[in-house]
């Protein structure tokens, strides 16, 4: 895989750091630029790492090109509910579906953590109640445009809502009692063979996941009292820029372009 172009309005003209195959300078590509590049067959895969609501003109430009056959992986929330796009969460979506897709919506950190954290218990959910999900993240997920959400002075000794609606990130009501061991076994069975999902007995620590490509699930605390065993708390940690964004994007790109899914992703024993 060979990176050829990187576009950023704020960084245009600067040199991309950390890429060793060739020197790449940030550009400020327009939809017309993207259309011409697509028509020339110069790009196999586009990665849209833009804020929500921004990438449609670029996606449309690719679709309007005479070829329009390149893969698009979109990291925003714009197409996650579109029937024309494939939801790119390889641990929960049929990988063969992703491998055949040209339009892939890459779920973010909250969506990934919540869904991977709930999925093994879907068949055991209480029908009259819904899981409740509470999540916090560092400010890197708030983008680079200055705002109260990434202002260090505003964040110091403070916790602010990322979004009051539309974001979720696990307290799970069950239809019948289960023990903590039962629940842990369900998670271990569900994610057996998944190198980027790890099950732990204790609640995972955020500091241990920073800079790592996998997701950790643990805790499995059972509520006592009258409804003992019918409500479980599950803790999930994820690096929001890796498995919550770039690592997951790499999985989707690899699948859609015919590479091995984990090519280029450091796995157990090789993570840095």
C-alpha positions in Angstrom: 0.0 0.0 0.0 1.4 3.4 -1.0 0.3 6.7 0.3 0.3 9.3 -2.5 -1.8 12.4 -1.5 -2.7 14.0 1.8 -5.1 16.9 2.0 -5.6 19.4 4.8 -6.7 23.1 4.7 -4.7 23.9 7.8 -1.5 22.0 7.0 -1.4 22.7 3.2 2.2 23.3 2.1 3.8 21.5 5.1 5.6 18.2 4.9 4.0 15.0 6.2 6.0 13.6 9.0 6.4 9.9 9.8 6.1 8.5 6.3 9.3 7.0 4.9 8.4 5.8 1.4 8.6 9.3 -0.2 8.3 12.9 0.8 4.7 14.0 0.7 3.5 17.6 1.1 0.0 18.4 2.4 -2.3 19.7 -0.4 -5.7 21.4 -0.2 -7.7 19.3 -2.6 -11.1 20.5 -3.9 -13.9 18.2 -5.1 -12.9 19.1 -8.6 -9.3 18.0 -7.9 -10.7 14.7 -6.5 -12.9 14.1 -9.5 -10.0 14.6 -11.9 -7.8 12.2 -9.9 -10.5 9.6 -9.9 -11.1 9.9 -13.6 -7.4 9.4 -14.2 -7.5 6.1 -12.3 -4.7 7.3 -10.0 -6.3 6.3 -6.7 -7.4 2.9 -5.5 -8.7 4.0 -2.1 -9.8 7.3 -0.6 -9.9 7.8 3.2 -12.2 10.6 4.3 -11.1 11.9 7.7 -13.3 15.0 7.7 -15.7 16.4 10.3 -19.3 15.2 10.2 -21.3 16.8 7.4 -18.2 17.9 5.3 -17.3 15.0 3.0 -20.4 14.7 0.8 -19.0 17.0 -2.1 -15.9 14.8 -2.2 -17.9 11.5 -2.2 -20.2 12.9 -4.9 -17.2 13.9 -7.0 -15.8 10.4 -6.9 -19.1 8.9 -7.8 -19.6 11.3 -10.7 -16.2 10.5 -12.2 -16.2 8.3 -15.3 -14.6 5.4 -13.5 -15.8 6.0 -10.0 -14.6 2.6 -9.0 -12.2 3.4 -6.1 -12.9 2.3 -2.5 -14.0 5.1 -0.1 -13.6 4.6 3.7 -15.3 7.4 5.5 -14.4 8.1 9.2 -17.2 10.5 9.8 -20.8 9.6 10.9 -22.3 10.8 7.6 -23.0 7.4 6.0 -23.2 5.0 8.9 -26.9 4.6 8.5 -27.0 4.7 4.7 -28.2 1.5 3.0 -25.8 2.2 0.1 -22.8 1.9 2.4 -21.2 -1.0 4.3 -20.7 -0.6 8.0 -17.1 -1.3 8.6 -16.8 -3.1 12.0 -15.0 -6.3 11.0 -15.5 -8.1 14.4 -19.3 -7.8 14.0 -20.0 -7.5 10.3 -19.5 -10.3 7.8 -16.0 -9.7 6.5 -16.9 -11.0 3.0 -19.4 -8.1 2.8 -16.7 -5.6 3.6 -14.3 -7.2 1.2 -16.8 -6.6 -1.7 -17.7 -3.1 -0.7 -16.7 0.1 -2.5 -18.3 2.4 0.1 -17.4 1.7 3.7 -18.5 3.7 6.7 -15.9 3.4 9.5 -17.4 3.5 13.0 -15.7 5.7 15.6 -14.5 5.0 19.1 -17.8 5.4 21.0 -19.8 3.3 18.4 -17.1 0.6 18.3 -16.7 0.3 22.0 -20.4 0.3 22.7 -21.3 -2.3 20.0 -18.4 -4.6 20.7 -19.2 -4.3 24.4 -22.9 -5.2 24.0 -22.9 -7.7 21.1 -22.2 -11.0 23.1 -25.2 -10.3 25.3 -27.8 -9.4 22.6 -29.6 -12.7 22.9 -29.8 -12.2 26.7 -31.1 -8.7 26.8 -34.2 -7.9 28.8 -37.0 -7.0 26.3 -38.5 -4.3 28.4 -35.3 -2.3 29.0 -32.4 -1.0 27.0 -28.7 -1.0 27.8 -27.4 2.3 29.0 -23.9 3.4 27.8 -21.7 6.0 29.4 -18.4 7.0 27.8 -15.6 9.5 28.2 -12.7 10.3 26.0 -9.6 12.5 25.7 -9.9 15.7 23.7 -8.1 14.3 20.6 -11.5 13.1 19.4 -12.8 16.7 19.3 -10.8 17.6 16.2 -8.2 20.3 15.5 -10.4 23.4 15.0 -10.2 25.4 18.3 -13.3 25.0 20.4 -14.2 24.6 24.2 -14.0 20.9 23.6 -10.2 20.9 22.9 -9.2 24.0 24.9 -6.8 22.8 27.5 -7.6 25.6 29.9 -11.3 24.7 29.7 -10.7 21.0 30.1 -8.3 21.2 33.1 -9.9 19.8 36.2 -13.1 19.5 34.2 -15.4 17.1 32.4 -17.7 18.4 29.6 -20.3 16.6 27.4 -18.9 15.8 24.0 -22.5 15.7 22.6 -25.8 15.6 24.4 -27.4 13.6 21.7 -26.1 11.2 19.1 -23.1 9.8 21.0 -23.2 6.8 23.3 -20.4 5.0 25.1 -22.3 -0.2 29.6 -25.0 -1.1 31.9 -26.9 -4.1 30.5 -30.2 -5.5 31.8 -30.6 -9.2 31.2 -33.7 -11.3 30.6 -32.5 -14.0 33.1 -29.8 -14.2 35.8 -26.2 -15.0 34.7 -23.1 -15.2 36.8 -20.0 -13.1 36.1 -18.2 -16.3 35.0 -21.1 -17.1 32.6 -20.8 -13.6 31.1 -17.1 -13.7 30.8 -17.3 -17.0 29.0 -19.8 -15.6 26.5 -17.4 -12.8 25.7 -14.5 -15.1 25.4 -16.4 -17.4 23.0 -17.8 -14.5 20.9 -14.3 -13.0 20.3 -12.2 -16.1 20.2 -9.7 -15.7 17.4 -10.1 -11.9 17.2 -6.6 -10.5 17.6 -7.8 -7.0 18.3 -10.3 -7.8 21.1 -9.0 -8.9 24.5 -11.1 -10.0 27.4 -9.8 -9.3 30.9 -11.2 -10.3 34.3 -10.6 -6.9 35.9 -11.9 -3.7 34.6 -9.4 -2.5 32.0 -7.4 0.7 32.6 -7.5 3.5 30.1 -3.7 4.2 30.4 -3.0 0.6 29.4 -4.8 1.0 26.0 -3.2 4.3 24.9 -1.2 3.7 21.7 -2.5 0.2 21.4 -4.4 -1.2 18.4 -6.8 -3.5 20.2 -9.9 -3.0 22.4 -10.2 -4.4 25.9 -13.4 -5.6 27.6 -13.6 -6.6 31.3 -15.1 -5.9 34.7 -18.3 -8.0 34.3 -19.8 -6.7 37.6 -23.1 -8.3 38.5 -25.7 -6.3 40.4 -26.9 -7.8 43.6 -30.2 -7.4 45.6 -33.6 -8.5 44.4 -32.6 -8.7 40.8 -29.3 -10.3 41.4 -27.6 -11.5 38.2 -30.1 -9.7 35.9 -27.9 -6.6 35.4 -24.3 -6.5 34.4 -21.8 -3.6 34.1 -19.2 -4.1 31.3 -16.1 -1.8 30.9 -14.6 -1.2 27.5 -11.4 0.7 26.7 -10.2 1.8 23.3 -7.7 4.1 21.8 -10.0 6.6 20.0 -7.4 7.3 17.3 -6.5 3.7 16.6 -9.1 1.0 16.9 -11.6 3.8 17.2 -10.4 5.3 13.9 -7.1 4.5 12.0 -6.6 0.9 12.9 -10.2 0.0 12.0 -9.8 2.0 8.8 -6.7 -0.1 8.0 -8.7 -3.3 8.6 -11.4 -2.1 6.2 -8.9 -0.9 3.6 -7.1 -4.2 3.7 -10.3 -6.3 3.3 -11.6 -4.1 0.4 -8.3 -4.0 -1.5 -7.6 -7.8 -1.2 -4.9 -7.7 1.4 -4.7 -9.7 4.6 -7.0 -7.9 7.2 -4.2 -7.2 9.7 -1.4 -6.4 7.3 0.5 -3.4 8.6 -1.2 -3.5 12.0 1.1 -4.5 14.9 -0.5 -7.4 16.8 0.3 -9.2 20.1 4.0 -8.9 20.9 4.7 -6.4 18.2 2.8 -3.3 19.4 4.7 -0.2 20.1 
